[in-house]
Amino acid sequence: MIVGGFMGYEPIFTDSAYEKMKKNYISRSEVMAAFKSKNIESVRIPGAVQGIAHLPGKVVGCIYTKNQRGQYVIITCWAKKRR
């Protein structure tokens, strides 16, 4: 199982994740906050989890998994305004 928290290196971002970041005005640091968050949830993608960060003004999430080399890969991300 993948666990959020402290990782020793930067994860790999897919092209899809970069597109979502651009489209939804999500910064790399915001995605990394979600990636490193201990607030994680399971998702329907086998072997993947979702990290969620509650930031000022918005909530950011990212879905990530590990590849065959053991490297973390951020598949996609999302953001919504906080109420």
C-alpha positions as CSV (number, residue, x, y, z in Angstrom):
1,M,0.0,0.0,0.0
2,I,1.2,3.5,-0.8
3,V,1.3,5.9,2.1
4,G,1.5,9.7,2.0
5,G,4.0,11.5,4.1
6,F,7.8,11.9,3.8
7,M,9.4,10.8,0.5
8,G,13.0,11.1,-0.3
9,Y,12.6,12.4,-3.8
10,E,10.3,14.3,-6.1
11,P,7.5,12.2,-7.8
12,I,7.0,11.9,-11.5
13,F,4.2,13.9,-13.0
14,T,2.2,12.5,-15.9
15,D,1.2,14.7,-18.8
16,S,-2.4,14.4,-17.7
17,A,-1.4,15.8,-14.2
18,Y,0.3,18.8,-15.8
19,E,-2.7,19.4,-18.0
20,K,-5.0,19.4,-14.9
21,M,-2.7,21.7,-13.1
22,K,-2.7,24.2,-15.9
23,K,-6.4,24.0,-16.5
24,N,-7.3,24.3,-12.8
25,Y,-4.6,26.8,-11.8
26,I,-2.9,24.4,-9.4
27,S,0.7,25.1,-8.6
28,R,3.3,22.4,-8.2
29,S,3.7,23.3,-4.5
30,E,0.0,22.8,-4.0
31,V,0.1,19.3,-5.6
32,M,3.2,18.4,-3.5
33,A,1.3,19.5,-0.4
34,A,-1.4,17.0,-1.3
35,F,1.2,14.3,-2.2
36,K,2.9,14.7,1.1
37,S,-0.3,15.0,3.1
38,K,-1.1,12.3,5.7
39,N,-4.8,12.9,4.8
40,I,-5.1,10.0,2.2
41,E,-8.1,8.1,0.8
42,S,-8.4,5.0,-1.3
43,V,-9.5,5.4,-4.9
44,R,-10.9,2.9,-7.5
45,I,-7.6,2.7,-9.3
46,P,-5.8,-0.5,-8.1
47,G,-2.6,0.4,-6.2
48,A,-3.3,4.1,-6.2
49,V,-4.3,6.5,-3.4
50,Q,-5.5,10.1,-3.2
51,G,-3.7,12.7,-1.0
52,I,-5.7,15.7,0.0
53,A,-4.4,19.1,1.3
54,H,-6.6,21.8,2.9
55,L,-5.0,25.0,1.8
56,P,-6.0,28.6,2.3
57,G,-9.0,29.2,-0.1
58,K,-9.0,25.7,-1.7
59,V,-8.7,22.0,-1.2
60,V,-6.2,20.2,-3.5
61,G,-6.0,16.5,-4.2
62,C,-3.7,14.3,-6.2
63,I,-4.0,10.7,-7.1
64,Y,-0.7,8.8,-7.2
65,T,0.7,5.3,-7.5
66,K,4.1,3.6,-7.7
67,N,5.6,2.4,-11.0
68,Q,7.5,-0.9,-11.4
69,R,10.8,0.9,-10.4
70,G,9.2,1.9,-7.1
71,Q,9.0,5.6,-8.1
72,Y,5.9,7.6,-7.1
73,V,3.8,8.8,-10.1
74,I,1.2,11.5,-9.8
75,I,-1.5,10.5,-12.2
76,T,-3.9,13.4,-11.9
77,C,-4.9,16.3,-9.6
78,W,-7.9,18.4,-8.8
79,A,-8.8,21.5,-6.8
80,K,-12.0,23.1,-5.4
81,K,-12.7,26.3,-3.5
82,R,-13.1,26.0,0.2
83,R,-16.4,27.3,1.6
